[in-house]
Amino acid sequence: MAVRILGLVGSLRAGSHNRQLAETAAKHAPEGVELAVYEGLADLPFYNEDVDVEGSVPEAAARLRETAGAADAFLLFSPEYNGTMPAVLKNAIDWLSRPYGAGAITGKPVVVVGTAFGQYGGVWAQDEARKAAGIAGGAVLEDVKLSIPNSIGRFAETHPADDSEVVEQIVEVLKKLSAAVTPSAA
């Protein structure tokens, strides 16, 4: 049975380089690994404990939780917005963290990668996403990282799927993430 990884992209922009990186990961997933890029984070309302009540959970949140519940692991793609992760990614982590101690992310391996315009490839944002995912209950693989700098220049003419170095790096990330999944989970 294949390891099911759910990809969450922190950018909503259609031409996002992080979305393209997620598409690359899905396209080049190694044998035995399936990566599904989640669509629908734009529809997710901001987390509000008042509406996170059985019977009244917003449909977009329920759909995210259901999809995440079926995943064995998570691969988060984070650009850097003003030195930190985008609100849409943090919001998804918040919804997945509940109910506290039993959320869909709890105990599952999580890796954060991404690309950004700056010279460090968004490492501040990715560090913040790792922190939030860990506090939310995810089993963050702190030593598995991929930060691609200069996204605007590097991917101006080339999709990440056509960059052999990027493909090699993202495949390695997927191998390490899938190896962290316990055999009974997959």
C-alpha positions as CSV (number, residue, x, y, z in Angstrom):
1,M,0.0,0.0,0.0
2,A,1.3,3.4,-0.9
3,V,2.3,6.1,1.6
4,R,-0.3,8.9,1.3
5,I,1.2,12.4,1.7
6,L,-1.0,15.4,1.8
7,G,0.6,18.6,0.4
8,L,-0.6,22.0,1.7
9,V,0.5,25.0,-0.2
10,G,0.7,28.3,1.6
11,S,0.3,30.4,-1.5
12,L,-3.1,30.9,-3.2
13,R,-1.7,32.6,-6.3
14,A,-2.3,30.6,-9.5
15,G,1.3,31.0,-10.7
16,S,2.9,30.4,-7.3
17,H,6.3,28.9,-7.4
18,N,5.4,26.9,-4.2
19,R,2.4,25.5,-6.0
20,Q,4.7,24.6,-8.9
21,L,7.0,22.9,-6.4
22,A,4.1,20.9,-5.0
23,E,3.1,19.9,-8.5
24,T,6.7,18.8,-9.0
25,A,6.6,16.7,-5.9
26,A,3.3,15.0,-7.0
27,K,4.6,14.4,-10.5
28,H,7.9,12.9,-9.3
29,A,6.8,11.0,-6.2
30,P,8.9,7.9,-5.9
31,E,7.3,4.4,-6.2
32,G,5.1,3.6,-3.2
33,V,4.4,7.3,-2.5
34,E,1.3,9.3,-3.5
35,L,1.3,13.0,-2.9
36,A,-2.0,14.8,-3.3
37,V,-1.9,18.6,-3.3
38,Y,-4.9,19.9,-1.3
39,E,-7.2,22.3,-3.1
40,G,-9.5,24.4,-1.0
41,L,-7.4,26.3,1.6
42,A,-8.8,29.6,0.1
43,D,-12.3,28.4,1.2
44,L,-11.3,27.7,4.8
45,P,-12.6,30.3,7.2
46,F,-10.2,31.6,9.9
47,Y,-10.1,29.3,12.8
48,N,-12.8,30.2,15.4
49,E,-13.4,28.0,18.4
50,D,-17.0,29.3,18.5
51,V,-17.8,27.6,15.2
52,D,-15.6,24.5,15.8
53,V,-18.4,22.7,17.5
54,E,-19.8,19.3,16.6
55,G,-22.6,19.8,14.2
56,S,-21.6,23.3,13.1
57,V,-18.0,22.9,11.8
58,P,-17.8,24.8,8.5
59,E,-17.9,22.4,5.5
60,A,-14.5,23.6,4.2
61,A,-12.9,22.8,7.6
62,A,-14.6,19.4,7.8
63,R,-13.4,18.5,4.3
64,L,-9.8,19.5,5.2
65,R,-9.9,17.4,8.4
66,E,-11.4,14.4,6.6
67,T,-8.8,14.6,3.8
68,A,-6.0,15.1,6.3
69,G,-7.3,12.2,8.4
70,A,-6.7,9.8,5.5
71,A,-3.1,11.0,5.0
72,D,-0.1,9.2,6.5
73,A,2.1,12.4,6.4
74,F,2.1,16.0,5.5
75,L,4.4,18.1,3.2
76,L,3.9,21.8,3.7
77,F,5.0,24.3,1.0
78,S,5.7,27.7,2.5
79,P,6.6,30.9,0.8
80,E,7.8,33.8,3.1
81,Y,5.4,36.7,3.6
82,N,6.9,39.5,5.6
83,G,9.4,37.2,7.3
84,T,6.9,34.5,8.3
85,M,4.5,31.9,6.9
86,P,1.4,32.9,5.1
87,A,-1.9,33.1,7.1
88,V,-3.6,30.5,4.9
89,L,-1.0,27.9,6.0
90,K,-1.2,28.8,9.6
91,N,-5.0,28.7,9.5
92,A,-4.9,25.2,8.0
93,I,-2.5,24.1,10.8
94,D,-4.9,25.6,13.3
95,W,-7.9,23.7,12.0
96,L,-5.9,20.4,11.8
97,S,-4.7,20.8,15.4
98,R,-8.2,20.4,16.8
99,P,-9.7,18.8,18.7
100,Y,-6.6,19.3,20.9
101,G,-4.5,16.2,21.2
102,A,-6.6,14.3,18.6
103,G,-6.4,16.5,15.5
104,A,-5.8,15.1,12.0
105,I,-2.1,16.2,12.1
106,T,-1.4,14.6,15.6
107,G,1.5,12.2,15.6
108,K,1.9,12.2,11.8
109,P,5.2,13.1,10.1
110,V,5.4,16.6,8.8
111,V,8.1,18.2,6.6
112,V,8.2,21.9,5.5
113,V,9.8,23.0,2.3
114,G,9.5,26.0,0.0
115,T,10.9,28.6,-2.3
116,A,11.0,32.3,-1.9
117,F,12.4,35.4,-3.7
118,G,15.1,36.1,-1.1
119,Q,18.5,34.7,-0.8
120,Y,17.6,32.2,1.9
121,G,14.6,30.7,0.2
122,G,12.1,31.4,2.9
123,V,13.8,29.7,5.9
124,W,12.2,32.0,8.5
125,A,8.7,31.1,7.2
126,Q,9.6,27.5,7.1
127,D,10.9,27.5,10.6
128,E,7.7,29.2,11.8
129,A,5.6,26.5,10.0
130,R,7.7,23.7,11.6
131,K,7.1,25.3,15.0
132,A,3.4,25.7,14.5
133,A,3.0,22.1,13.1
134,G,4.9,20.7,16.0
135,I,2.9,22.6,18.6
136,A,-0.2,21.4,16.7
137,G,0.8,17.8,17.4
138,G,2.6,16.9,14.2
139,A,5.8,14.8,14.3
140,V,8.0,17.4,12.5
141,L,11.1,16.0,10.8
142,E,13.4,18.9,11.8
143,D,16.4,17.6,9.8
144,V,14.5,17.3,6.4
145,K,14.6,20.7,4.8
146,L,14.5,22.2,1.3
147,S,14.7,26.0,0.9
148,I,15.1,27.2,-2.7
149,P,16.3,30.9,-2.9
150,N,15.7,33.4,-5.8
151,S,12.4,31.8,-6.9
152,I,11.6,34.7,-9.3
153,G,14.9,34.4,-11.1
154,R,15.3,30.6,-10.9
155,F,11.8,29.8,-12.1
156,A,11.2,32.7,-14.4
157,E,11.7,30.6,-17.5
158,T,11.7,27.1,-16.0
159,H,9.0,25.2,-14.1
160,P,10.5,23.4,-11.0
161,A,9.6,20.1,-12.6
162,D,12.1,20.8,-15.4
163,D,14.9,21.7,-13.0
164,S,16.8,18.4,-12.4
165,E,18.4,19.7,-9.2
166,V,15.0,20.6,-7.7
167,V,13.5,17.3,-8.8
168,E,16.3,15.4,-7.2
169,Q,16.0,17.3,-4.0
170,I,12.2,17.0,-3.7
171,V,12.4,13.3,-4.4
172,E,14.9,12.9,-1.6
173,V,12.5,14.9,0.7
174,L,9.6,12.5,-0.2
175,K,11.7,9.4,0.4
176,K,12.7,10.7,3.9
177,L,9.2,11.7,4.7
178,S,7.7,8.4,3.6
179,A,10.3,6.5,5.5
180,A,9.1,8.2,8.7
181,V,5.6,6.8,8.3
182,T,5.1,3.8,10.6
183,P,4.3,0.7,8.6
184,S,0.9,0.2,10.2
185,A,-0.2,3.7,9.2
186,A,0.5,3.3,5.5
